[in-house]
Every structure is written in C-alpha cells, then in structure tokens.
Amino acid sequence: MMNTYTRLHALRRAWLAGATSLTLFGSLFHSAWAQQAQAQPGTAEPAVIENSNLNAEWMMLILLGEMQVAKGDPAAGYSLIFEAARKSGDESIYKRSVEVALAARSGPSALESAKAWKKAHPKSHEANSYVLQIQIALNQLAESVTTLRSSISLLPPEQQVEGIVGIPQIYSQAQDKELANAVVEQALVPFTSQESTSAVAWATIGRMRIWAKKLPQAVEAAKLALAKSPDSPEPAMLALELLSLGEAQAEELVLKALQKKGQHNLQLSYARVLIDNQRLNDALVQLQALSNEMPNFSDVWLLLGAVQVEQAQDAQAKASLLNFIELEKDKQEVRGLSQAYLMLSQLAIKAKNNAEAESWLSKIDDPEQLTQVQVQRATLLASKGDMAKARALIAQLPTNTPQAKRARLQAEVKLLRDFKKYDDAYQVLVKASKDEPDDMDLRYEVAMMSEKLGRLDEMEKLLRSIIAAKPDFQHAYNALGFSLADRNLRLPEARDLIVKALEFSPEDPYIVDSLGWVEFRLGNKLSALAILERAYANRPDVEIAAHLGEVHWSLGQQEKAKKIWREAMRADQSNELLLQTLKRLKVKL
C-alpha cells in the first residue's frame, strides 16, 4: 500500500488554490490515462500504473476535513478525517486525524483516533507509541501498562534496549511519580528476565524509583542490573546517579564497574560526583589516575587543574591547565579554553603577577565568559589599591535578567569580602535583602557579614529566622552551631544544630569540621581529632587545618600540628583564622 496521505496533501494545495473537486479528480484520472497512453501498441510490457487505494468518498471526506481545518474549525475537520481513516484503514490518514485532534487540544479525540489506529494495525509501533504518549498526557497512567509493554515488544530485538532506556523520558511529565514507577515496573517484568534486556530493564526501573523517591529500592535495582550485566553502561551510570544523591551504598557498585578497564568516561563522571560531594582528595586520586592512563584526554586536565586550584596546589594546577591548553589550542571549542585562562589568571593574581594575569585575560573572547573576565579585572584593580575603579567595573556588568543581577551582586560582595571591606559588603547585602525579603540566601549572606562585623546578636536572629522560614537550610544550622561552639557558648545546643545540618549534607567537610570543633570545645579531644582528620582528608582547607592543628597541639602532638599549619600557610598566608590561631597559641613555624 502506498502512502496515500502524501498524495492528499498535494490535492489539498490544489483545492485551496481554487480548483474544484471535479478538476482534482479529473487531473488524477487524466494522469492515469496519460500513463496508459504512453504504452505503445504492441509493446511487450505496458507501463506500471500506481493507483491510489482511496475511493472518491474517502478522498472527499479528507478534502472537506482539511478545508475545515484551514478555516479554523479543527474539531469539524477531525471528525471528517477520522471518518475517512476508519473507512479506508489507511495508517497515514489515522496519523493525520491524531495530529489534527492534538492541534485542537482535544486529548480524548486524539486518544480515540490513536486507539482505532492501533486496533486496525495492531503491529504498528507508531500507532502504539501515539496511544502511550496520549495516555500519559491525559494522566491515564494505570491504563498505559499494556501499551508500554506492547511498545517495547513491537520494536525489533536490536532496538529494544534503546527503547527501554528512553522510558523515563516518556514518563517524565507524569504527575504521580509513584504510580508511574509502579506502571513501568509492571510493564517491564517480561524484560527483566530476558538476557538481552534484563540489565537495562533493571536500570530503568532504578531510575523510575529515584523519581518516586525510593532511593534504597533504586540501589537494589542497580545491584540487580550490574549482576545481570557487569559490562553494561546503564547500571553503572544509575549507581553514579544514586551516589550523587547521597546513597553511600552505590559507591561500591561504581567502584565495581570501574574495575573493568577502559571505563574512562565513567571514571571522569565519578570524579565530578566526588567534587560535588566536596571529596576533593578522592576526586584528585581518580583524575590523576586518568591523566596517567589517558594523557591526551583533555577534559581530565581541565578538571584536574580546577581541583588543584581549589586545593591550593598552584604549581600543579598551572601545569595541568597548560596541558589542557596545549591539547585544545587547535580546536574550535572556546569555552574550556576560556575557563583555563580564567583559572590561570586567578593563579597569577594570587602570585601577585598582575601582568601575567592580564595576559591570560586578554586571550578570552568567549562572550559567555565576559562577566568573569570583568570580575577578574576588577580584582586586579583592587589588588593595586584602586577599589573605587574596581567597583565601578563591577557596576558595568549587565542586570537584564534576574540571574545576571544576582551574578553582579555576588561579584561585588566577593570583591569587597576578599579585600576585607566588610562594612561595605554588609551595606550592599542589606540593601539587596530589603529589595528581596523572602530570599533566604541573601539573608544568610547578611548574617555571615554581620558575624564578620562582630554583630553576633544580629547574626543569630537572622539565622534563626532562616531556620523558621526554611527548615531544610542546612547552612543556617551549621553557621549558628559553629558560632556558638567557637565562642564556647551553649555547647550542647551548638552540637544539636550541627548534627541537624549533617542530616541534610552528611559529607560536607565544612559541617564535619564544625562537628569536630564542637567536640573539641566539649572536651572530647580524641573524637574531635578523628572527625577533623576526616574533614581535612576530604577537603584540605586552611580553616579546617587551623582547627585540626589546634587539636593536635592540645594533645601534645606539636610536630604534627606544625606540619599541618605549614601546609596551610603555603596555601594561604593571609588567612585570618590561621594567623589568629598561631598568635593565640604563640606558635612560630
């Protein structure tokens, strides 16, 4: 059967141009007659005639239906085209009737037509897919079980894996995630036992369980998927997603998948998750291993350089970033290069080499990075003592979108904070918070700047108001708990606040540091030492080093303390907490 609807679109254009139905039919018959006439008398094989399978009645229904659609009455047009589809049984006309109903925003009509199409052509994957998508759009999730199962079954065996992988996307708009999860699990039962599809079926079930907020069950699905096929990429990526969501059990599955050689993209993704979880040392191990195995894998060098910048490993960071630039210099992708140039300029500013910093900035021509370039140039000006010009440069940044406006505010506050202009930063933040009183992030920033200015009562009042308004704002719990612990006040309450913060972010090294510090204040020195060592291992931050060193010092382990403090001094010689700690303890390094 030929595609008749293609022919009908041509007919519709002729009709709309002013031709009558008689002219249209006449032209068709004339064309057929002309084909016959071309066969010369006496030839052995007459010309083959391609006849439309539509009769005059069906064609008239379609033409009248299209006219109604063109006149702005798709409901009437749908009825006529659907009637033609039912009478002719032609798939292309069924499809057109569904399209018209959808364009008219008539879901029930579209579903009616798609079901009729599926009934007339039970082996049509396209018809089945239309029914499935419309059922989901109409929130008829329970009814979609058999449709989904049929959709996968109707695919050729070699396409079934890809079809199963795409299921979460199909159900992404479903409102009831728990029901959607149950539907998919039930539909995929036959495919979990088939060797070719079992791993991907369990991985898809795992993703649906994540959406339904059933994380432990999703971990079980990932385990089953990996057991079915250790080499399949989907189970490993599911485990990685679960790890990024805080499911510690999933890490074992990721590491198991990484035992197979050649899993470079998985390893890079694993490193990114570790970075997101503030586990920079662990990320460093993965990235260094990757850089040794794949020295031409440029993405590794960029990410490795970024982590080394964060870890204050300045010389190593510069070498990594220069490696990345060498590998990427002849490519058209400018975004990564711009990021490398920005980090190199940051390192140069830190080394007080302003000329080199400006040289790196001058290489950036990526429009998306212009804001960061402007911020770096403002930092250069401030480092020369010209804060007024630096702030004027920040003031030139765009504010045409809420995101751009927030970026400019953050840039100005960071500039002022970095150069210890705390009162100016406080004034900027207070004004912004008054303009947006419901913004808890801004209120938190005001609280932190209040602490810098010694306005501790104001800080506590602001933090408690944030906790009352947004009970899952972990940073407010941590900041208040740490402030109390640092001042040796209400230590049991301080500990409770920090433990509450850890419930929301158990691996955050800064919150772990706070817990270690409050344990130290409570007199639990050995417990504090173990906690702070864990925080420092994940994030060798200067302020964590200051706390860890002090605990070692209090335990009589002076050489260990000095070693940690020397490392911290190499990273940041001007850190206030570190300098105050050394002065208070009368330590000379």
N, C-alpha and C positions, 0 to 999 in steps of 0.2 A: 504494500500500500504506500503510495507516495504521500508526501507532506502536503495536504490539501490547503492548509491554512496559509502557507506562503503564497499560493495562487490567489487566495481570497483577499489578502492584503492588497495585491495589485488590482483586483476588482474593486475594492473599496476606494482606492485612489481614483480610479476611472469614474466611479459613481459620483464622488464628491466633486469631480471636475465638470459634472453636468451631464454625463451620459445617462441614458435610460437603461432599465433592465433589459429591454429588448436589444439595445445596442450591445450591451455586455455579452448577453448570451449569443447574439449574432456573431460577435467577434470571436468567441470561443469556437462556435461551430464553423466559422469561416476558417479559423486556424486549423482545425482538424481536417476540414475539407481540403485545405491547401496542401497539408501533409500527404493526404491520399493522392492528390493530383500530381504530386511530384514523382510518384511511382510511374515510370513509363510502361506503356503496354508491352507485355512480352518479357519484362524483366523477371528474373528467377525469384528474387526476394523483395517483396514490397516494403516500403518504409514502415518502421515500427511506430505505432500510434500510442502516445501516453495519454490515457483518458483519466480525467478526474473521477474519483469514486463518489462525488456528490451529485445528487439529482437536483432538479430545478427547485423543488420545495425547500430543501435544506439550504441551498445557496441563497434563496430569497430570505429565509429566516436570519441567516448570518448578515446579509447586507442590510436588512432592516434594523437588526440589532446594533450594528456598527454605526448606522445613522443616528440611532437614539443616543449612543454613547457620545458621538461627535456633537450632538445638540445639547449635551449636558444632563442627560437622563440615563445614568448608567444602570439604575435599577431595572428600567424597562428593557434596556439593551441586554442586560444579563439574562433576563427571562427568555428572550428570543434566542440568544446564542446558546444558552444551556439546553433549550429545546432542540436546537439543531444538533448539539453534541449527543444528546440521548438518542435521537433518531438515527444519526449517522454512525455513532460509536467511534468517531474519529478522535484520536488522542490529542491532536493539536487544537481541536475545537474545544474539547474539555478543558485543556490548559488555558485557552483564551477566556473561557467562561469564569474560571477561577480568578484569573487576573483582573477581569472586569469587576467581579464581586469585591476583591480586595481593594481595588482602586476606589470603589464606592464605600469602603469601610464597613462592609457587611460581612462580618465573620461567619455568621450562621449560613449565609448563602454560599460563601466560599467553601465551607466545610461540606455542605450538601453536594456541591458540584464535585469536589475532590473525592468524596466517598463514592459517588456514582461512577466517576472515572476509574477509581480503584476496583470497583465491582465489575466494571466492563473489561478491565485489563488487570487482572489480579497479579500478574507477574511484572507489572510496570513499577520499577523502583521510583521513578519520578512521581507517579501518582501517589504512591505510599508516602513519599517524603513530604508532599504537599499536605496530606492528611495529618501527618505527625506535627508539622510546624504550626498548622492552624489549630490543632487540638491544644498545643502548648500555649499559643497566643490567647486562646479562649479560656485558659486555665482548666481545661479538661484533662488534668494530669493522669488521673486514675485510668481513663479510657485509652491513654497512649501506650500502655504496657505492650499490648499485642502489636500495635502499629510499629513501635520501636523495634521489637523483636523481628517483625517482618522486614523492616527496612534493612537491617543487617543481613538477614538471611537471603534477601534478594540480590545482595551485592555478589559479584564474583569472588571466589575464595581469596584471591590475591589482594582484593580491596577491602576485605572485612576488618583487618587490623586498623587501617586508616579510618574506616567508618566508626569503629568503636572509640578511637582516640577523639573523634570530633563530637561525641555525645555531650560532654559537659558544656560545650559551647551552645549546642542546640537548646539545652535546658537552662542556660544562664539567666534568662529573663523570668523564669518561673518564680512566683511569689512565695510559694510554700516549699522551701528548700528541703525540709524533712520528707515531705511527700514525694518530691522529685527524686530524692535519694532512694526511697523505697521502690519507686517505679523502675528506676534504672537497675537496681539490684535484681528485682524480679525478672525484668526483661533479659538481663544478661546471664541468667542461670545456665542456659544451654551452652553458652560460650565460655564459661569458666572451666568447663571440663574438656573442651576441645584443645588439643595440643597447640594448634596454630594461633589460637586466640586467648588462651587462658591467662597468660601474663598480662596482656593489655586489658583484658576484661577486669581483672582484679585491680589493676592500676586505675582504671576509670571509676570503678566502684569506690576506690580510695579517695579520688578527687571529689566525687559526689558527697562522700562522708565528711570531707573537710568543709564543704559548703553547708552541710547540715550541722556543723559544729560538733561532730562526733570524732574528735581527734584520736583518742585511743583506738577506736574501731578502724580508723583510717590507717593507723600504724599496723594493725593486724592485716589489713588488706595489702599493704606494701610488703609485709613479710611473705604472704602467700604468693604475691606476684613475683617476688625475687626467687622464691623456692621453685616456682614453675619455670622461670627462665632467667638465670643469673646474668645472662648477656644482653637482655632486652633493655633499652634505654629508659622506657617509660617507668618501670618500678623504681629505678634509681632516682629519677627526677621527682617522682612522688615523695620518696624518702627525704630528698633535699628540701622540698617544699614544706614538709612536716617539720623538719629541723628548723627552718626559718620561722616557723610558727611557735617554736619553743618546745617541741616534743623531743626531749633528750634521747629517748629510745631509738629515734630514727637515725641518729648519727652512726650507730653500729651498722645499720643497713647501708648507709652511704659508704662507709669505710670498706665494707664487704664488697660493694660494687667496684670500688677503686682498686681492689686487688688485681682486677683484670687489667693488663697493660693496654695502653693507648686511650685511656679514658680522660683525655686532656680537657675537653670542654666541661665534663662533669667536675673535674678537679678544680678548674677555674671558677665554676659556679659555686662549688663548695667553699672556696676561698672567699668569695663575695658574701656568702651567708655568714661565715665566721667574722668578717669585717662588720657586717650589720649587727652581729651579736656582741660587738666590742671585744672579740677574741683575736686581737691583732697578732699576738705571738704565734698562735696556731695558724692564722692565715699566712704569716710570714713563712712558716715551715713549708706549707703547700706551694706557695708561689716560688720560693727558692728552688724547690724540687722541680717544679715545672720549668723554670728558667734554665736549669741544667739539662733537662731532658729535651726541651724544645727551645733552643736559643733563638730561633727565628720566629717564635710565636710572639708577635709584637704586643698583643693585649696584655700578656703576662708582665712585660717590663713596665707598662704604664701603671698597672695596678700595684705591682711591687714597689715602684717608686713612690706612689701615693701613700702606701702603708709605711714605708721608710721615712717619709716626711713626717707622718704622724708620730712615729717612734723616735723622732729627733736623730735619726741615723743619716745625717745630712750628706756626708761624702758618698755613702752607698746609694742614697736616693738620687743624687746628681748623676752618678754613673748609670743607674737603671734608666733614668729619664733620657739620658743621651743615647743609650742603646735603642730605646724606643724611637727616638727621632731619626736615628740612622736607618732603622728598618722601614720607617714610614715616609721618609723625605720625598720619595718619587711617586707617592700615591696621591689620589685626589681627595682623600678623606682628611678634612682640616680640623674636625672637632677634637680628635685625640691629640693632634699636634698642639692645638691651642691650649688644651689642658696641661700638656707637658711644659709649654712655655710659661704658663702661669705659675706652675709649681717651681720651675727653675728661677723665676723672678722672685718668688717668695723666699727661696733659699738664699738668693743674692742679697735681698733686703736684710735677712737675718744675719748674714755675714757682713753687713754694713758696706756692701759693694753696690752703691746706687747706680753706677754707670752700667754694670753688668745687668742689673735688674731692668733698667730702661731698655737695654739692648734686646732682652728676651721679649719684653712687652711690645716692642716695635715690630716683631715678627708676626704678631697676631692680627689676622684680617678676617676672622670669623665673626659675623655680625652678632651671633648668639653669645659671644664672649665679651662684647664691648663693655658691658656693665662691670664684669670682673676686672677688665683692663683699667677702667676708670678708678675702681676701688684701689687697685694696686698702685696706681699713680698718686692717688690721694695719700696712701701710706708712705710713699716716697717723700712727698711734700712734708708730711707730718714729721717724718724722721729727720728732716732738715730744720725742724722747728717752726715751720710755717703752717700752723693748724688752721688759720683762717682760710688760706687758699685751699687747703685740703678739704675742708668742709664745703667750700664753695664748689669744688669739683664734684663732690658727692651730691650737692644740691642740683647739679645739672642732669642727674640721672632721671630717666622717664618715670612718670607716675600715672600712665594712661590706663593701667589695669590694676586691680587690687593686688595681684602678685608683684607687679613692678613697684607699687607703692610700698609694700612690705619689704621688698628687697632693698630699697633705698633707705628705709628706716633702719633695717638691720645693719646695713653697711656703715651708716653714720654712728650708730651706737657702738659697734665693734671698734671703729676707729678711735672713738673717744675712750672706750674702756682700755684698749691696748696701750694708749698713751696716758692712762691714769687720770683722765679728765672726768672723774666720776660724777661730780655735781652737774656738769653739762649733760652727761649721758642721762642722769636722773631726770633732768628737766625735759629732755626730748621724749623720754619714755612716758612720763606723767602726762604730757600733752597728748601723745598718741593714745594712751589708755583712756583719757577723758573722751576722746573722739569715738572710741570703740569700747565702751564699758563692759561689754559681755565677752570680750576677748580674754580668755584666761591665760594664754601665752604671754600677752602683753603685761597682764597684771603680775605674772610670775617674774618677768624681767624687772618690773618696778621693785618688787620685793627684793630681788637679788642686789639691785643697785642701792636699795635702802640699807642693806647689810653693809655694803662697802662704805657707806657714809656713817655707819655706826647708829643708824636709826632702827634699833633692834625691835622695839615695840611695834613700830610701823610694819616691819618685815613680818613679824609673827601674825599680826592682824590680817595682813594681805594673804599670807599663806593659808591661814585658817578659812578665810573667805573662799579661796580657790577650792579647798577640800570640800567645803559645804556645797559649793556650786557644781563641782565636778569630782565626785568621789574616786574616780579612777586615774586622777592626775598624780602619777607616782612621784614626779619630781618635787611636788609640793610637800609630800610626806617626808621625802628624803632630806630636802633642804631644811625643813623645820627640825627634824630629828637630829641632823648633824649640827645645826646651830646650837641646840640645847646641849648636845654632848660636848661640843667644842668649848662651851662656857661652863661646863661641869654643872649644869642645872637639870633637875628633874630627869635624871638618867633613866629610870625605868620607863617613863613616858617616851623619852627620846628613842629608846630601843624599840618600843612598840611601833612607833612611827616608821622607823627604818625597816623593820620586819614587814610592815604593811606595804611599803614601797617595793620590797623584794618579791612580794606576791605577784606584782604586775610585771616585774622585769628581773627575774632571778639571776641572770648572768651579767647584769650591768656592773662593770667593775667599779664605777664610782659609788654606786649604792652599797656594793660589797665593802668598799673602803670605809664608808660611813659606819657599817655594822662593826667592822674591825676596830674603828676608833671608839665607838661607844663601849665596846667590850673592854678596851684598854682603860677607859675612864672608870669603868665599873670595877677595875682591879683584876680582870680576867686576862692576864698578860699572855699566857700560852695560847688561849683561844684566840685572842686578838692577833697574835703572830701568825697563826695558821690561816686566818681569814684574810689578813693583809697580804700574805705571800701569794694567796690565790688571786687576789685582785691585781697585784703587781705583775704576776705571770701573764695574765690576760691583757693588761694594759700598763706598761712601764711608764706611767705618768709621773711628772715631777712631784705633784702634791701627794700622790699615793706613796711615792718614795720617801717623802718627808715623814709621813706617819709611820711607815714600816721601819725606817731608820731609827725613829724615836723609841719604838717598842724594843728593837734590838739593843739600843743604848740602855734602856731601863733594865734589861735583863743582864747587863754586864757584857754584852757582845759588841764592844766598841768598834772593833775592826770591821765586822760585818756591817755595822751602821755606817761607818765612814765610806766603805766601798759603795754602798747604795747611794749615799749622798753625793759622792764624787761623780757617779754616773748621772745623777740628776743635774748636777752643776754643769756638766758638759752639754746637757740638753738645753738648759735654760738658767743662765747665771743670774737673771734678774727676778726670778720667781719670789714673790713676797713671802709666801708661807715657808718656803725652804730657808730663805735668809733669816726670817724671824725665828725659826726652829733652831738653827745653828747659833744665833745670837743668844737665845734664851738658855740653851744648854752649854754655852761658852765653848763651842767646838771650833777648832781650826783644822781645816782639811789640808 
